[in-house]
Amino acid sequence: MTRVLALVPYPTERAPGQRYRIEQWAPLLSREGVHVTLSAFLSPGGMQVLYEPGHAAVKAREMLRGYVKRWSEAVRPLAADVIFVYREAALLGPAWIERLLAFRRPIVFDFDDAIYLADTSPANAWSRPFKSRRKAETICRMARHVTVGNEFLARYARDRARDVSVIPSTIDTEVYQVRPREPKRVPIVGWTGSVTTAPYLMALAPVLRRLREKHEFDLRVIGAQVHIEGLAVTCLPWRAETEPDDLRPLDVGLMPLPTVAIRPGLEWRDSSVITRDTNDFKVRFEWE
């Protein structure tokens, strides 16, 4: 049996990307002789306040607790044959945990978003100085293999890693199934995301208000709390166990993504990004 220690940022069943990339595969890999042990940097309590303003003491305690855990994993005897890192081993700071582990075991580095842009949510703007733009590059260079969600991310990784594979993000078709739906008088327009991506939805507020003047519809928001004047909005928390049933009533899905227009040759080095939809998942483009 091959033993894999999977270092992930978040508790299980709390982050869709993490679930798509590794969590849902763990039981299937076990049947093939690959045992995956998931180790989260954040505790459930830390995840609960991560994207909320304030809670400085809780967040500081969680960062310290997470680093103590990672330090223990980096120096103690390892039962794993391979280290799998999804996005980063720790939420803040350089890649020193990954570097220590790379001396001991092969690392497989996986990411499904342009994490090298070092984005931060408004609630955690204080953490921006501790986000390293070169962290993803550093892990790419030390990893034995890099897996990414699409070809654009692969082009970034191939310039920095020895071996790169594209593995598109997938959903579990045993869970996400098409089922008969009861007819509705009013169509439901829906969006699913998080606190950090809610501003993309809010950018559509004027459009949705104009649409509501012509057509009746209900708006369902999953994963964030928003208020759009003039609209009745139903906001649901994102939960892995209810997500299929929460999505199933939607008649129209929204995926608003900002676009930044630039001239050829113009350098664009700040946090400005172009966002596109590739393989049904979000990819952010940085232009230089």
N, C-alpha and C positions, 0 to 999 in steps of 0.2 A: 504493500500500500504506500502511495505517495502522500506525505503529510504537508499541508499548506497552512501557514499562518497568514491570514488575511488581515492586514492593518487597514481599517476603515475609519473615516472621520466621525461617523454618527452611529447612534444605537440602531439596532436592526428594526426594520419595518417603519422607519421614520423618514427616509429620504428616497424618493423614487429612483434617482440615478443609481444610487448604491444598490438598490434592490434589483434593478435591471441588469447591472453589470456583474454582480457576484452573489448576492443573497439568494436569488431564486435558483441559481445554478448549483448551490452547495449540495442539496439532496440528490440531484441528478449526478453530480460528480462522484458522490459517495458510492453510487451503484457501480461506477466504473473504476473503483479502487483509489479514488482521490479523496482524502479526508480533509475538509476545510474547517479550520477554527477561525471564527470571526472575532476580532478584537477591536472595539470601538474606542476612539480617543475621548469622546464626550459620553457622559452618563445620560440616562433619560432626563434627569433633573436639569442638567446643563442644556440639553436640547430644548427643553421647555421654555427657557428664557433667552436662547441664543439670538433670536431676531426681534426681541422686545427691547425698547429703550430702557436705559438704566440697568438695574441689577448688577452693578459693578462688582460688588463683593462676591456674588454667586459666580459670575463669569471668571473673576480672578481665581477663585477657589477651583473652578473646573479646569482652567488652564494648568494650574499647578498639579492637580490630581492627575490630569491626563499625561503631563510630562513625567511625573513619577512613575506612572504605569509604563510608559514607553521606555524610560531608562531601564526599568527592571527587565523588560523584554529584550532590550539591546545587550545587556551584560550577563543575564543568567544563561544557564545551559539551554540550548534550543532543542525542542523535540521535532521541529519542522525540517523538511527537506528543502522547501522553497518559501520565500517571503513574497506575498502578493500585496502590493500597495495600491489602493484606490485613491487617486488624487493626491494624497499626502498623508504621512503617518501622524503628523500633528498639525493643528489648525494655524499656528503662528510660528514664525521663526524660520531659519534656514533648514537645509536638509541634513542636519547632523545625525538624526536618528537613522535615516535611510543610509547614511554613509557608514555608520557603525555596523549596521546589519549587513551591508554589502560585503564587508570583509569576512563575514561568517557564512552567508548563504547566498545563492543566486536570488536576485530580485526580479520579479515581473511587475512592471509599472503600467497601470491602466488609468486612462482618463477619457472622458466623453464630452468635455467642454474646453473652451480656450482658457484654462486655468492660469496660463502664463500671463494673463492680463491683470491678475491680482486685484480683482474687484472686491469691494466691501459694501455691505448694506449700510444705509443711513444710521441704523441703530448701533452699528459697530464701527463708525467712522474713526474712533480712537485707535482701532487696530491697524489702520492703514500703514503706519511706519514699520509695523512688524510683519507685513506681507512682502515677501521677496519675489520680485518679478522673475528672477533667475532660478527659482526653486525647481520649477518643472524641468527646465533645461538641465540643471544639475542632476536630478534623479534620472532623466533620460540617459545621460552620459554614463551613469554608474550601473544602470539596469542591464541585466542579461538579455531581457526582451521587453519590448514596449507594445502594448495593445491599446488601440484607440477606436473611437466609435465611427469615424468616417474618414474619407480620403483627405479632406482638408487638414484635419489634425495629423494625419499620417505624414503629410508633407512637412509639417513643422517638426515632427519627431524624427523623420529620416535624416534631417540635417544634424541631428544630435545623438542618435542612438545607433547601436550596431545592428539590431534586428527589430523590425516593426511589422506588426500584423494589424489589419483592419477587421474588427469584429463589431458589426453594427449592433446597437442596442435592440433588445427584443422584449416582447411581452410573453407571458405564459398563456398560451391559447387554451389551456385547461381551465384557466380562471376567467379570462376575458373572452366571453362567448356572446354571440349574437342570439338574442332571445326575443320572442314576441313581446310587443309593447302595447299597453292599453292606449286607445286613441285619446288625444287631448284636444280640448277646445282652443287652447293657446299654445303656440310653439315655445319651446324652451331654448334659449341661447345660453351657452355655457363657456366657462373658462376655468382651467385648472393651472395652478402655479404655486407661488410662495410669496412671502413678504417681500423678498428681494425683486421679484418679477412683477409684482402688482402695479408698479408705475407704468408698465407697458399697457396694461389693461386700462388704467386711468387715462391714458392718452387717447383712448377711443371714446371717452365719455361724451364729447360733443356729437360724435357720429351716432352713438347709441340713442342720445336724446332726440336727434332729428329723426332717426328711424322710428322711435316710439311715437312720434307725432303722426306717422303714416300707418304704422302697423302695431298691433298689440302683440306683446311677447313678454315672457318672464325671463329674467336674467339670473343664472345660477353661477356662483363663484365658489370654487373649491380651493382651499389652502390659504386663504387670506381674508381679512376683514376689510371691506371697502364700502364707501358710501358715494353714490352717484345721484346728485340732485335730480329729481324728476323721474327717477326710476325706482321700482320696487326690486330690491336685490336680495336674494336668498344666499347667505354665506354659510358654507359648511367647512368644518375642519378636514384636512386631508388625513384619511386613515386607510392603511393598506387593506384592512379587512372589509371596508365598505366601498372602496374606490370603484370597483366594477358596477355596483348598483347605483352609486352616485352619478356615474357617467352615462349609464344606459338611457336615462330619460332625455338626454340632450338631442335636440333636432339639428342644431347648428353649433359647431365648435369655433371658438375664437382663438387665434394665435397672433396677436399684434406684436410686431417686431419693428424697432426703430431702424431707419436707414440714414446714414450720413453720406451726403454727396461730397466728393472731393475732386480736385483737378488732377490730371495725370502728373506725376512727379512731385506732388505736394507731400511733404513729410507730416505724418500724423502720429505723434509719439505719446500723447497724453492718454487719458482713459477713454478717449473717444473710440467707438467701435462701430462696425457695420454688423448687423445681426441678420442672419438668414436662416431659412428652414431647410435642413438637409437630413434626409432619411427620417423625417418626422421628428427630429430632435434639434434643439437649439445649438447653433454654432456661432461663435463671435469672431469676426474678422478684424485684425488690426492692420492698418495700411501704413506703410512708410514710404 
